[in-house]
Amino acid sequence: MITQKKLADLDPKRDLILHADLSDKGIHVGHLSLGIMMKLGTQTDLIYVADTWYYMFEEKEIVEDTYPKGAIRKQ
């Protein structure tokens, strides 16, 4: 069992590692980074974020993503 303390000690790409280890068991691990302030009635409304999470869950091919696209620059 992975505890919270052990998770902190894992590789920064732990979502990718967990996804690789668990996907053959039918378990999808994904991470969605949010680069927004949520505001009702705009493109940053919670409903759009929820749609993105749901899409990631349904497709089970996307392990990491950002919302909105391009919001977080990779270093």
Number of C-alpha atoms within 10 A of each C-alpha: 4 6 7 8 8 9 11 10 9 11 10 10 9 15 17 16 13 15 20 15 13 13 13 9 9 9 14 21 22 18 15 16 13 16 15 15 8 15 10 9 9 10 13 17 14 15 14 15 18 11 11 17 17 12 13 20 16 11 10 16 14 17 18 14 18 16 17 17 11 10 13 14 8 5 3
